Amino acid sequence: SNSNSSLSGNCGYDAENARFYFKNNGSINIKNIIESDNYNDLNYKLTLNGDYTSIFSNTTYPVNSSYINNIVVNSTATSTVITFSEKKIMTVLMSEADGYIYIKPVLPKERYSKIIVLDAGHGGTDSGKVGINGVKEKDINLTITNSVKKILEKENIQVIMTRETDEQLAQSKVE
């Protein structure tokens, strides 16, 4: 339902529709909201660059749904960061209606046509093969994997990396 009857104030969590909402003061373009999916840390951040302290105050919204623990808003004169603390890997669907922007936490399969896990292999103390010139397999693997990730993301495919830096593999949280 698009009825705003259950919404109060400039922003909050609408438990009935399982979504976070905030008023658009007219200066927020939904396309300029920067998303960062920190799936290894189980948090999803949305960043609005600019001063939106008239809309947001620094607040933690307890949610405790099957997907989300809470939503933390941190608003300064230069940016507002909305962090979703996840119980499992999530993404969000953003929409706008009636002067409000809605952020709905969803499973990745509800947003992306495909989800691909890329494993660069090796990493950290495991260098793989080392060439006569000192080039390490782990470094070549990561360079190629990062390039493939950029190409796939342009096709609305969610890419999950087993590692994005020179580190040993972490346990996967993909569901």
TAMO-V985140 format. One record per pair of residues at least 12 apart in sequence whose C-alpha atoms are under 10 Angstrom apart, sorted by the first residue. I is the first residue (numbers start at 0). J is the second residue. Records with the same first field share a line. If there is no record, write none. Layout:
I: J ; J
//
This chain:
0: 15 ; 16
1: 16 ; 95 ; 96 ; 97 ; 99
2: 96 ; 97
3: 96 ; 97 ; 98 ; 99
6: 19 ; 20 ; 21 ; 22 ; 99
7: 20 ; 21
8: 20 ; 21 ; 22 ; 54 ; 55
9: 21 ; 22 ; 23 ; 24 ; 53 ; 54 ; 55 ; 56 ; 99
10: 22 ; 23 ; 54 ; 55 ; 56 ; 72 ; 99 ; 100 ; 101
11: 55 ; 58 ; 59 ; 60 ; 70 ; 72
12: 60 ; 61 ; 62 ; 69 ; 70 ; 101 ; 102 ; 103
13: 62 ; 101 ; 103
14: 62 ; 63 ; 64
16: 101 ; 103
17: 62 ; 64 ; 66 ; 67 ; 101 ; 102 ; 103 ; 104 ; 105
18: 62 ; 91 ; 92 ; 93 ; 100 ; 101 ; 102 ; 103 ; 104 ; 105
19: 60 ; 62 ; 70 ; 81 ; 83 ; 93 ; 100 ; 101 ; 102 ; 103 ; 104
20: 93 ; 94 ; 95 ; 99 ; 100 ; 101 ; 102 ; 103
21: 54 ; 55 ; 95 ; 98 ; 99 ; 100 ; 101 ; 102
22: 54 ; 55 ; 95 ; 96 ; 97 ; 98 ; 99 ; 100 ; 101
23: 51 ; 54 ; 95 ; 96 ; 97 ; 98 ; 99 ; 100 ; 101
24: 51 ; 53 ; 54 ; 98 ; 99
25: 98 ; 99
26: 49 ; 51
27: 47 ; 48 ; 49 ; 51 ; 100
28: 47 ; 95 ; 100
29: 47 ; 93 ; 94 ; 95 ; 100 ; 101
30: 93
31: 46 ; 47 ; 48
32: 44 ; 45 ; 46 ; 47 ; 48 ; 79 ; 80 ; 93
33: 45 ; 46 ; 47 ; 48 ; 80
34: 46 ; 47 ; 80 ; 81 ; 90 ; 91
35: 82 ; 90
36: 82 ; 83 ; 88 ; 89 ; 90 ; 91 ; 159
37: 85 ; 88 ; 89 ; 159
38: 85 ; 87 ; 88 ; 89 ; 90 ; 159 ; 160 ; 171 ; 172 ; 173
39: 87 ; 88 ; 159 ; 160 ; 161 ; 162 ; 169 ; 170 ; 171 ; 172 ; 173
40: 84 ; 85 ; 87 ; 88 ; 172
41: 67 ; 83 ; 84 ; 85 ; 86 ; 87 ; 88 ; 89 ; 172
42: 67 ; 68 ; 70 ; 82 ; 83 ; 84 ; 85 ; 86 ; 87 ; 88 ; 89 ; 90
43: 70 ; 81 ; 82 ; 83 ; 84 ; 85 ; 88 ; 89 ; 90 ; 91 ; 104
44: 70 ; 71 ; 72 ; 80 ; 81 ; 82 ; 83 ; 84 ; 90 ; 91
45: 72 ; 79 ; 80 ; 81 ; 82 ; 83 ; 91 ; 102
46: 72 ; 73 ; 74 ; 78 ; 79 ; 80 ; 81 ; 82
47: 74 ; 77 ; 78 ; 79 ; 80 ; 81
48: 74 ; 75 ; 76 ; 77 ; 78 ; 79 ; 80
49: 74 ; 75 ; 76 ; 77 ; 78 ; 79
50: 74 ; 75 ; 76 ; 77 ; 78 ; 79
51: 74 ; 75 ; 76 ; 77 ; 78 ; 79
52: 73 ; 74 ; 75 ; 76 ; 77 ; 78 ; 79
53: 74 ; 76
54: 74 ; 79
55: 72 ; 73 ; 74 ; 75 ; 79 ; 80 ; 81
56: 72 ; 73 ; 74 ; 75 ; 79
57: 71 ; 72 ; 73 ; 74 ; 75 ; 79 ; 80 ; 81
58: 70 ; 71 ; 72 ; 73 ; 74 ; 81
59: 71 ; 72 ; 73 ; 81 ; 82 ; 83
60: 72 ; 83
61: 84
62: 83 ; 84
63: 84 ; 85 ; 86
64: 85 ; 86
65: 85 ; 86 ; 87
66: 83 ; 84 ; 85 ; 86 ; 87 ; 88 ; 89 ; 104 ; 105 ; 106
67: 83 ; 84 ; 85 ; 86 ; 87 ; 88 ; 89 ; 104 ; 105
68: 83 ; 84 ; 85 ; 86 ; 87
69: 82 ; 83 ; 84 ; 85 ; 86
70: 82 ; 83 ; 84 ; 85
71: 83 ; 84
83: 104
85: 104
86: 172
87: 106 ; 172 ; 173 ; 174
88: 104 ; 105 ; 106 ; 107 ; 172 ; 173 ; 174
89: 104 ; 105 ; 106 ; 107 ; 108 ; 109 ; 110 ; 173 ; 174
90: 102 ; 103 ; 104 ; 105 ; 106 ; 107 ; 108 ; 109 ; 110 ; 111 ; 157
91: 103 ; 104 ; 105 ; 106 ; 107 ; 109 ; 110
92: 104 ; 105 ; 106 ; 107 ; 109 ; 110
106: 174
107: 156 ; 157 ; 173 ; 174
108: 156 ; 157
110: 155 ; 156 ; 157
111: 152 ; 154 ; 155 ; 156 ; 157 ; 158
112: 154 ; 155 ; 156 ; 157
113: 151 ; 154 ; 155 ; 156 ; 157 ; 158
114: 151 ; 152 ; 155 ; 156 ; 157 ; 158 ; 159 ; 173
115: 148 ; 151 ; 152 ; 156 ; 157 ; 158 ; 159 ; 160
116: 148 ; 157 ; 158 ; 159 ; 160 ; 161 ; 171 ; 173
117: 141 ; 144 ; 145 ; 147 ; 148 ; 158 ; 159 ; 160 ; 161 ; 162 ; 163
118: 140 ; 141 ; 144 ; 159 ; 160 ; 161 ; 162 ; 163 ; 168
119: 136 ; 137 ; 138 ; 139 ; 140 ; 141 ; 142 ; 143 ; 144 ; 145 ; 160 ; 161 ; 162 ; 163 ; 164 ; 165 ; 168
120: 136 ; 137 ; 138 ; 140 ; 141 ; 144 ; 161 ; 162 ; 166 ; 167 ; 168
121: 135 ; 136 ; 137 ; 138 ; 140 ; 141 ; 162 ; 165 ; 166 ; 167 ; 168
122: 135 ; 136 ; 137 ; 138 ; 140 ; 141 ; 162 ; 163 ; 164 ; 165 ; 166 ; 167 ; 168
123: 137 ; 164 ; 165 ; 166 ; 167 ; 168
124: 137 ; 165 ; 166 ; 167
125: 137 ; 165 ; 166 ; 167 ; 168
126: 138 ; 165 ; 167
127: 140
137: 164 ; 165 ; 166
138: 164 ; 165
141: 160 ; 162 ; 163 ; 164 ; 165
142: 163 ; 164
144: 160 ; 162 ; 163
145: 158 ; 160 ; 162 ; 163 ; 164
148: 160
159: 171 ; 172 ; 173
161: 173
//
